[in-house]
Amino acid sequence: MNIISPLAFVSPEAKIGDGVTVHPFAYIDKNVEIGNNCTIMSYASVLSGTRMGSGNEIYQSTVLGAAPQDFNYRGGDTVLEIGNNNVFRENVVISRSSNPEGKTVIGNDNSLMEGVHICHDVRVGDHCVLGLKSVIAGNCVIESHVIFSSIVSMFQDTHVGSWSMVRGGCRFRKDVPPYIVTSTNPTSYYGVNVKLLEYHNFPEKIIQHIAHAYELIYHGNVSLLDAAIRVEEEVPMSDEIRNIITFVRNSKKGIV
């Protein structure tokens, strides 16, 4: 059974699942799909082009599916795709894609804190935490299990690898590889994200191998591509090491 306030606006063209709660003064546009057991709080807006799964919580004054702030956008209903069990705190703004061929994607089980702004065509994985007032520019990729502290600025076309952490106030134009912590400005490598990896039961030997790989990459005094070759030759191979090598070789912006 849905609980929809008569003071909310819900377009008759919107598709609403079961167990959805819509509070007074919320706005749900046409061409919107909302899955089961979602909560839309007062003054939140879910705009045309938004596709949302189940169990999401949208707090006050959040805007989902905003028109992209991109000069290449030519109008029309592009797409914001949201998975399940995400929390969007107050004043979050997420834009949909700039063209019909693309889409902005938010995965599952993410927490976006107050004031987070995600621009067009961004892809966020699963189990991420994006801290207060962080800004993600267009065409960025954030893999799963990533943590941003407060007021992080991620510049356009950059990529953050899984299980990494970006500390508060960082601004970065290069890619952040997986399993690391970055800090300061200019944003730089601070170390392996040991606490998070240990918390999620990564084996101690795997963590040591990750640390060895990044010692070669950041302190090997060779080019990035040569460092990847040394990692391949000197560090015991695993899914994690393979992930690091692939990320480094595919980086178009270079790494922090």
Number of C-alpha atoms within 10 A of each C-alpha: 10 14 12 18 15 11 13 19 17 21 14 11 12 16 16 20 17 14 17 21 18 25 21 17 20 24 22 27 21 17 18 22 22 24 20 19 21 25 21 29 22 20 20 25 24 27 25 23 25 26 21 25 20 21 21 25 19 27 22 21 20 25 22 28 28 23 22 22 15 13 7 9 15 10 11 12 18 25 29 28 20 24 20 21 21 25 19 26 20 21 22 24 22 27 29 30 30 27 18 13 8 16 22 26 23 23 20 22 20 24 19 26 22 21 22 25 22 28 27 30 26 27 21 23 19 21 19 26 19 26 22 21 20 26 21 24 20 24 21 23 22 23 20 22 21 25 22 24 18 21 19 22 20 26 18 17 18 24 27 26 22 23 23 27 27 29 20 18 18 21 20 23 18 21 23 29 27 26 26 25 20 24 19 15 10 11 18 18 17 14 14 23 19 20 9 18 18 12 8 10 9 12 10 12 10 17 19 13 19 24 19 17 24 22 15 20 23 16 10 14 10 13 11 19 13 15 23 24 15 17 24 16 10 13 16 15 14 12 9 16 23 14 16 24 22 13 20 22 15 10 16 13 14 16 20 16
